[in-house]
Amino acid sequence: MSTTIAQLRHFIALADSGSFTRAADSTRRSQAAFSRSIAMLEAHLGAALVERSGQRNALTPIGRTVLEHARQVVAQADELHQMVRHHVSGEAGAVRLGMTATPHALLGHRLLHMAAGHAGHMRLQLSGGAQAQQIQALRDRTLDALVMDQRSIPGAHADLEVHRLAQLPTGVMVRPGHPLTQRHPIMFADLTGFPVACTGMSVAMGRLLVQRLGLQAHPDTLIALGSESVADLLDVACHTDAVYLGIMAPAARLIAQGQLVALDIPTQGLESHIAWVQRVARTPNPVLDGIRHQVQGWLDEAGPAG
């Protein structure tokens, strides 16, 4: 008797739901068959994975350890099957990308259009959220790759491959007629008199601003309007006295249409270093590699390579 991928899938479903009944329903098994599958897994491993106490089905300490490995094994099996299907029939399968706000504003719509027209019937899921959570999701194999600012990635990441894609310049933009357009020269401190709209900053960039300009430039003090939607931040800058601080590329159309103007204020050193991040241990995926090369091409159009 040996452990099967199906048994591991059942165990993951049980851990995620906390209920034999819900897990059996989600895996389309009768409760009796599902319970036998979990019992056979425990018998083969020689350890109790679940504490069965009334309605409570908590994992044992060894069960939590097995769960981590089970997720990796099942994800690797899925990656292997997807790679083979692509080789045999050209099927693209499912791709799950995590993206921070600026890359999403630049690339999200293009990726969705690409997936919609893909000959291999690609299923594409774009995810946002906190950067630390996205990195953990990549490690947990619930995401296939990330597109994010390299400065947001922890220093120790031996398990991750980080590929610099582009260095995109940062700018400060306001509506035409904004009071700041009448000031010459403009100092960074002048921004504090108006609501500053920004997606947020990495710890490294925040530290750099404080070193240059003092505590008044700390992101917690400087940023009055925060959102993961770059489009919303640009819109508020177009229609109010808010000041947009961020990557210039998403604002290119608005600048060309005269709805925003870039202020002549030094932002050297505040560029965004966009990177593609994947796990070191992964099954080769030609579809994901193709998406990475396409993303590289789009970013090359938006700014100089890093």
Phi, psi and omega in degrees: 000138180224158178291138180248159176299323180298317178298319178295321177298319179296318180296319178297317179298320179294317180296321182288325184265332183073011185218130176297320183295310181295321180293320178297318179296317183292333179261005177059046176236152171293157182297324180295315180294322180294316180298321178297320181298316179294318180297319179295322177297315179296320181296318181294319181281341179075031181207147174281125182261339186229135173271110183266108181220093182062235180276355185264124180233076181272152177283143172286167177305315179291330177297321178294323177292317178298323181301317179302314181290323180298317179300318180294316182296314181295318179297319179294322178296319178295319178297320179297314180296320180296319179297318180293317179299321179295320181293321185279315189238356181081006181292131183280326181076200184263137176233130182239112183247133170263137183219137171278176195300311185293311175303324179296318180297325182278325194241339188305309183294325179293318179295320180295318177296319179298315181295321180297328181259008184288133182293339183267018177054059181287138171253114186245130176238119176258129184237145175246207179111180181299143185298319180297322179292322179294319178297319178294321178297324176296316179294327179278359178068022171268354168232149182267330181196163177235149169236113189202172177289127184299332181291346180272353184272131180304152182297322181263107181213057182297339181271359183241143170264126181242118182244114177294128181257315185198154172246114186251130183290145176263147178220171176240120187233143180220170176288154173300139181086359177299143180308328181292337180290348180265356183262134178215121353281167177259130176258153181301328180297336180296336182294334187292348177279358183224158177294122178266124182256125186203150178287345186121171183224150173291161178301320181297317180291321177299319179296321180296317179298317180295320179299322182281318195239355179095179186297337179298340181264005177298135183308324181296333179266320187287316188276115179263329183238108182243140179198152173279351180266106177297323180300319179293321180294319178294323180295318180292328176291329179290331191243359179221187176272012176296152180247122178275125175241113182174192181296136185283332187305316180294343181265002187303316182294318181293324177293317180297327180276358179079014180274341175223153174231146179270131178280146179276084182222134185292128177230021179300138181091350180258012180299156176263126179261096184282132183229153173257128186236130175224167175286147175293313180271104181205156174285135178307134184226098183297331178293314179295321177297322179294321178295319178301315180294324178293317177299318178302317180296317179296319180289328175300326177290329186274334184187172181291146178291151179270000000 
